[in-house]
Amino acid sequence: MGWKRAAVFGSSGGIGAALVEALAASGAHVLAGSRSGRGPDRANVSNFRFDLKDEASIAEAAISWRGYPPDLVIVATGVLTLEDGTGPERSFKHLDADAMARMFGLNTIGPALVAKHVLPLFARDEPATFAAISARVGSIGDNRIGGWHSYRASKAALNMLIRNFAIELARTHRQAIAVGLHPGTVDTALSEPFQNNLPEGQLTAPGQSAANLLDVLANLGPKDSGGVFDYKGEPVEP
């Protein structure tokens, strides 16, 4: 894979934990971030604490990496159902301002703040990758059935920010890229309430998902920056 030092924000989630494991197994030094600050006890994993709702915690982590910055940063966070059980709205009649703001805070603003503090760490003359877990339902062009308003909108906004970051990075860091990743439906707590009617073979194990996503990232370059790619490496329609 070639990454020497990777940071995973959201290492306690299903995909995040699998990414940490896969990256550590590849020989990279992994910075594994979670709200608890606890994680795998292995020689090449350094655990750190952060909270998407606390910008100071993100800044503190980034400051500590200034002397030896990561060349891969993955934001593996995201919510489909809020902590109080509020799930995706199936109609505009169900929209709630507070729930919508919380969804944007976690799916859009949080990853943007991670980018704010980690992108300046990238070496200007070396390859580096910033990736955030997005979703195909954030595609405006691919939206055929509507619903899930806050989740769709928060991911669409995330995709726009990724495009913005890519444009800005290209001015100063010509070998760095910023991309979104659509992992498909992965067998995690996030997707569990929605797994019942999935077609055979559509549910992916976290370990396989991590392998798929890392393989996609390994094959992307500056020309791909700003795009969103699915677990097969195919571009997701904006």
C-alpha positions as CSV (number, residue, x, y, z in Angstrom):
1,M,0.0,0.0,0.0
2,G,2.9,2.3,0.6
3,W,1.6,4.4,3.5
4,K,4.0,4.9,6.3
5,R,1.8,6.7,8.8
6,A,-2.0,6.7,8.7
7,A,-4.6,8.4,10.9
8,V,-8.1,7.0,11.3
9,F,-10.7,9.2,12.9
10,G,-13.5,6.9,14.1
11,S,-11.4,3.8,15.0
12,S,-14.0,2.3,17.3
13,G,-16.6,1.9,14.6
14,G,-17.0,-1.2,12.4
15,I,-15.3,0.2,9.3
16,G,-12.8,2.3,11.3
17,A,-11.6,-0.6,13.5
18,A,-11.2,-2.8,10.4
19,L,-9.2,0.0,8.7
20,V,-6.9,0.3,11.7
21,E,-6.3,-3.5,11.7
22,A,-5.6,-3.6,8.0
23,L,-3.3,-0.7,8.0
24,A,-1.4,-2.0,11.0
25,A,-1.1,-5.4,9.4
26,S,0.4,-3.7,6.3
27,G,3.2,-2.2,8.4
28,A,2.0,1.3,8.6
29,H,2.1,3.2,11.9
30,V,-1.5,3.9,12.7
31,L,-2.9,6.8,14.7
32,A,-6.3,5.5,15.9
33,G,-8.8,8.1,17.1
34,S,-11.9,7.5,19.1
35,R,-14.0,9.4,21.7
36,S,-12.6,7.1,24.5
37,G,-9.0,7.3,23.3
38,R,-8.8,3.5,23.7
39,G,-8.0,1.0,21.0
40,P,-5.8,-1.9,19.9
41,D,-2.7,-2.6,22.0
42,R,-0.1,-3.1,19.4
43,A,3.4,-1.7,18.8
44,N,2.5,0.2,15.6
45,V,-0.8,1.6,16.8
46,S,-1.0,4.9,18.8
47,N,-4.5,5.6,20.2
48,F,-5.7,9.2,20.6
49,R,-8.9,10.8,21.9
50,F,-11.0,13.2,19.8
51,D,-14.7,14.2,19.6
52,L,-16.2,15.5,16.3
53,K,-18.2,18.0,18.4
54,D,-15.1,19.4,20.1
55,E,-12.8,21.1,17.6
56,A,-10.1,21.6,20.3
57,S,-9.7,17.9,20.6
58,I,-9.1,17.6,16.8
59,A,-6.7,20.5,16.9
60,E,-4.8,18.9,19.8
61,A,-4.3,15.7,17.9
62,A,-3.1,17.4,14.8
63,I,-0.6,19.6,16.6
64,S,1.0,16.6,18.1
65,W,1.7,15.2,14.6
66,R,3.5,18.2,13.2
67,G,6.9,16.7,13.4
68,Y,5.9,13.5,11.7
69,P,2.6,13.9,9.9
70,P,0.5,11.1,8.5
71,D,0.4,10.6,4.7
72,L,-3.0,9.0,4.9
73,V,-6.0,10.4,6.9
74,I,-9.3,8.6,6.8
75,V,-12.4,10.0,8.5
76,A,-14.4,6.9,9.2
77,T,-17.1,8.5,11.2
78,G,-20.8,9.0,10.4
79,V,-24.3,8.4,11.6
80,L,-27.5,7.4,10.0
81,T,-29.5,7.1,13.3
82,L,-28.9,9.6,16.1
83,E,-28.1,8.5,19.6
84,D,-31.7,9.2,20.8
85,G,-33.0,6.8,18.1
86,T,-34.1,9.4,15.6
87,G,-33.7,7.7,12.3
88,P,-33.8,8.8,8.6
89,E,-36.9,10.8,7.7
90,R,-39.1,9.1,5.2
91,S,-41.0,12.3,4.4
92,F,-40.5,16.0,4.6
93,K,-43.3,16.0,7.2
94,H,-40.8,14.4,9.6
95,L,-38.1,17.0,9.3
96,D,-36.9,18.4,12.7
97,A,-34.5,21.3,12.9
98,D,-32.6,20.0,15.9
99,A,-32.2,16.5,14.5
100,M,-31.1,17.9,11.1
101,A,-28.5,20.1,12.8
102,R,-27.1,17.2,14.7
103,M,-26.9,15.1,11.6
104,F,-25.0,17.8,9.8
105,G,-22.8,18.3,12.8
106,L,-21.6,14.7,12.7
107,N,-21.7,13.9,9.0
108,T,-20.5,17.2,7.5
109,I,-19.1,19.7,10.0
110,G,-17.1,17.2,12.0
111,P,-15.2,15.8,9.0
112,A,-14.7,19.4,7.7
113,L,-13.0,20.3,11.0
114,V,-10.7,17.3,10.7
115,A,-9.7,18.5,7.3
116,K,-9.1,22.0,8.6
117,H,-6.5,20.8,11.0
118,V,-4.9,17.9,9.2
119,L,-4.6,19.1,5.6
120,P,-2.0,21.7,6.5
121,L,0.2,19.0,7.9
122,F,0.7,17.3,4.5
123,A,4.1,17.6,2.9
124,R,3.9,19.9,-0.1
125,D,6.1,17.8,-2.4
126,E,5.0,14.3,-1.4
127,P,1.9,12.1,-2.0
128,A,-0.7,12.3,0.7
129,T,-4.4,11.3,0.9
130,F,-7.4,12.6,2.8
131,A,-10.5,10.4,2.6
132,A,-13.8,10.6,4.3
133,I,-16.5,7.9,4.3
134,S,-19.4,9.3,2.3
135,A,-22.4,7.5,0.8
136,R,-24.0,7.0,-2.6
137,V,-27.2,8.4,-1.2
138,G,-25.4,11.7,-1.1
139,S,-25.4,11.8,-4.9
140,I,-27.9,14.3,-6.2
141,G,-27.9,12.8,-9.7
142,D,-28.4,9.3,-8.4
143,N,-31.3,10.2,-6.2
144,R,-34.3,8.4,-7.5
145,I,-36.5,7.7,-4.5
146,G,-36.0,10.6,-2.1
147,G,-36.4,10.4,1.6
148,W,-33.7,10.2,4.2
149,H,-33.5,14.0,3.9
150,S,-31.0,14.9,6.6
151,Y,-28.6,12.0,5.9
152,R,-28.7,12.5,2.1
153,A,-28.2,16.3,2.5
154,S,-25.4,15.9,5.0
155,K,-23.5,13.5,2.7
156,A,-24.1,15.7,-0.3
157,A,-22.6,18.6,1.6
158,L,-19.7,16.5,2.6
159,N,-19.1,15.6,-1.0
160,M,-19.1,19.3,-2.0
161,L,-16.6,20.1,0.8
162,I,-14.3,17.3,-0.4
163,R,-14.4,18.9,-3.9
164,N,-13.5,22.2,-2.4
165,F,-10.6,20.8,-0.4
166,A,-9.3,19.1,-3.5
167,I,-9.3,22.4,-5.5
168,E,-7.5,24.2,-2.7
169,L,-5.0,21.4,-2.1
170,A,-4.1,21.4,-5.8
171,R,-2.7,24.9,-5.6
172,T,-0.1,24.1,-2.9
173,H,0.1,20.3,-2.6
174,R,0.2,18.9,-6.2
175,Q,0.6,15.3,-5.1
176,A,-2.1,15.3,-2.4
177,I,-5.6,14.2,-2.9
178,A,-9.0,14.6,-1.1
179,V,-11.7,12.0,-1.9
180,G,-14.9,10.6,-0.6
181,L,-15.5,6.8,-0.3
182,H,-18.8,4.9,-0.6
183,P,-18.2,1.6,1.2
184,G,-21.5,0.0,0.2
185,T,-23.7,-1.7,2.9
186,V,-21.3,-2.9,5.6
187,D,-22.3,-5.2,8.5
188,T,-22.0,-2.6,11.3
189,A,-24.2,-1.1,13.9
190,L,-25.0,1.8,11.5
191,S,-26.6,-0.4,8.9
192,E,-28.0,-3.1,11.2
193,P,-31.6,-1.7,11.4
194,F,-31.8,-1.6,7.6
195,Q,-30.3,-5.1,6.7
196,N,-33.5,-7.2,6.6
197,N,-34.5,-6.7,3.0
198,L,-31.0,-6.6,1.4
199,P,-30.4,-8.8,-1.6
200,E,-28.2,-11.8,-1.2
201,G,-24.5,-10.9,-1.2
202,Q,-25.0,-7.1,-0.8
203,L,-23.9,-7.0,2.9
204,T,-20.1,-6.8,3.3
205,A,-18.1,-7.7,6.4
206,P,-16.0,-4.9,7.9
207,G,-12.7,-6.5,7.2
208,Q,-13.6,-7.0,3.5
209,S,-14.9,-3.4,3.3
210,A,-11.6,-2.1,4.7
211,A,-9.6,-4.1,2.2
212,N,-11.8,-2.8,-0.6
213,L,-11.5,0.8,0.4
214,L,-7.7,0.7,0.9
215,D,-7.3,-1.0,-2.5
216,V,-9.4,1.8,-4.0
217,L,-7.3,4.5,-2.3
218,A,-4.0,2.8,-3.4
219,N,-5.1,3.2,-7.0
220,L,-6.1,6.9,-6.9
221,G,-4.0,9.8,-7.9
222,P,-4.1,13.6,-8.2
223,K,-6.4,13.4,-11.3
224,D,-9.0,11.7,-9.1
225,S,-8.9,14.3,-6.3
226,G,-12.3,15.8,-5.4
227,G,-14.3,12.7,-6.5
228,V,-16.3,10.2,-4.6
229,F,-15.6,6.5,-5.3
230,D,-17.4,3.3,-4.4
231,Y,-15.8,0.2,-3.0
232,K,-15.1,-1.1,-6.5
233,G,-13.2,2.1,-7.5
234,E,-16.1,3.4,-9.7
235,P,-16.9,7.1,-9.5
236,V,-20.1,8.0,-7.8
237,E,-22.2,10.5,-9.7
238,P,-22.2,14.0,-8.2
